[in-house]
Amino acid sequence: MSGRPLDVLEAALGDRVRVHLKTGTEYVGELAGYDQHMNLVLEEAERTATSETTPANGDEETSSQDTTIIRGDNVVSINP
């Protein structure tokens, strides 16, 4: 899959994507929507966050959410 970033997102609509945020949090869910600022809407998303207090241990917290809206400014990468 190649092309302009918004073309890649358009092709990934309805598919599961992995989104990495600046905070180290990761979301995996179905891409339900996006806009020109790369704000994302994920459905049935699972969130995984590494504990900031004990990064050496690699402790992780996982949770599931029905609908998640992610502000594009926080996104580091999106893997379709």
C-alpha positions as CSV (number, residue, x, y, z in Angstrom):
1,M,0.0,0.0,0.0
2,S,1.5,3.3,-1.0
3,G,0.4,6.8,-1.8
4,R,-0.5,10.0,0.0
5,P,-1.2,9.6,3.7
6,L,-5.0,10.4,3.3
7,D,-5.2,7.9,0.4
8,V,-3.7,5.2,2.6
9,L,-6.3,6.0,5.4
10,E,-9.1,5.9,2.8
11,A,-8.0,2.5,1.7
12,A,-7.8,1.3,5.3
13,L,-11.4,2.4,6.2
14,G,-13.2,-0.6,7.8
15,D,-9.9,-2.4,8.4
16,R,-8.0,-3.0,11.7
17,V,-5.2,-0.5,12.2
18,R,-2.5,-0.1,14.9
19,V,-2.0,3.5,16.1
20,H,1.0,4.6,18.2
21,L,0.7,7.8,20.2
22,K,3.4,10.2,21.5
23,T,2.7,8.9,25.1
24,G,3.6,5.4,24.2
25,T,0.0,4.3,24.2
26,E,-1.1,2.0,21.4
27,Y,-4.6,1.4,20.0
28,V,-5.7,-1.4,17.8
29,G,-9.2,-1.2,16.3
30,E,-11.3,-0.8,13.2
31,L,-10.7,2.6,11.4
32,A,-14.2,4.0,11.2
33,G,-13.3,7.6,10.1
34,Y,-10.6,10.3,9.8
35,D,-10.3,13.9,8.7
36,Q,-7.7,16.1,7.0
37,H,-5.9,16.7,10.3
38,M,-5.6,12.9,10.7
39,N,-8.0,12.9,13.7
40,L,-9.1,9.2,13.8
41,V,-12.2,7.4,14.9
42,L,-11.7,3.7,15.9
43,E,-14.4,1.2,16.7
44,E,-13.9,-1.8,19.0
45,A,-10.5,-0.5,20.0
46,E,-8.1,-2.1,22.4
47,R,-5.7,0.3,24.3
48,T,-2.4,-0.8,25.6
49,A,-0.4,1.6,27.7
50,T,3.1,1.0,29.2
51,S,3.3,2.1,32.8
52,E,5.2,5.4,33.0
53,T,6.2,4.7,36.7
54,T,7.9,1.5,35.9
55,P,9.2,1.5,32.3
56,A,12.0,-0.9,33.1
57,N,9.5,-3.6,34.1
58,G,7.5,-3.2,30.9
59,D,4.2,-3.3,32.9
60,E,1.3,-2.8,30.5
61,E,-2.4,-1.9,31.1
62,T,-4.9,-3.1,28.5
63,S,-8.5,-2.0,28.1
64,S,-11.2,-2.2,25.4
65,Q,-13.5,0.6,24.2
66,D,-16.4,0.8,21.8
67,T,-15.6,4.1,20.1
68,T,-12.4,6.0,20.4
69,I,-11.5,9.4,18.9
70,I,-7.8,10.2,18.7
71,R,-6.6,13.7,18.0
72,G,-4.2,13.7,15.1
73,D,-1.6,15.8,16.9
74,N,-0.9,12.9,19.2
75,V,-0.3,10.3,16.5
76,V,3.2,9.0,15.8
77,S,2.3,6.2,13.4
78,I,-0.6,4.4,11.9
79,N,-0.1,0.8,10.6
80,P,-2.9,-0.5,8.3
